[in-house]
């Protein structure tokens, strides 16, 4: 059941990220609250949770430092995911997302009418990374 919620959350935010270059704060907030309640219910709030949520929070800080070069919404989505995934799972999703995003970036560099400044939504690649983790 948890996987369905994560897929729905990432699917909603992927669609919004592709269409509007933003994530749904409402969906992210609801997902994070449900994740916190779930973690409290299962007693995994502290050790498993701190590293995973901290990773997303570090990405939010990177967004502030880079003046928006890294999207703050991506950090918010990762922090929310950290409420339901372990640090290792979150890191795996992030790394697979980075790999897929890098491949897509190379393809965009080859295509005409795109260049180095082309913005790439990252949440869809997090969705691909999560699906890859489920398959693997």
Residue pairs with C-beta under 8 A, 6 or more apart in sequence:
2 38
2 84
3 134
5 31
5 34
5 84
6 81
6 84
6 85
6 130
7 127
7 130
7 131
9 27
9 28
9 31
9 80
9 81
10 77
10 81
10 123
10 126
10 127
10 130
11 127
12 24
12 27
13 23
13 24
13 27
13 28
13 73
13 77
13 123
14 121
14 123
14 124
14 126
14 127
16 22
16 23
16 24
16 123
17 23
17 73
17 121
17 122
17 123
17 124
18 121
18 124
21 119
21 121
22 73
23 71
23 73
23 74
23 76
23 77
23 123
25 76
28 73
28 76
28 77
28 80
29 80
31 80
31 83
31 84
32 79
32 80
32 83
34 83
35 80
35 81
35 82
35 83
35 84
36 45
36 83
38 83
38 84
39 45
39 48
39 49
39 83
39 84
48 86
48 87
49 82
49 83
51 82
51 87
52 81
52 82
52 83
52 85
52 86
52 87
52 89
52 90
53 79
53 82
53 83
54 82
55 78
55 79
55 82
55 87
55 90
55 91
55 94
56 75
56 76
56 77
56 78
56 79
56 80
56 81
56 82
56 90
57 75
57 79
58 75
59 70
59 74
59 75
59 78
59 79
60 72
60 75
60 76
60 79
61 75
62 70
62 75
63 69
63 70
63 71
63 72
63 74
63 75
64 72
71 122
73 123
74 122
74 123
74 126
77 123
77 126
78 90
78 94
78 126
81 90
81 93
81 126
82 90
85 93
89 133
92 129
92 133
93 126
93 129
93 130
93 133
94 126
94 129
95 129
96 125
96 128
96 129
96 130
96 132
96 133
97 122
97 125
97 126
97 128
97 129
98 125
99 129
100 125
100 128
100 129
101 120
101 122
101 125
104 120
104 125
105 120
108 114
108 118
108 120
109 115
109 116
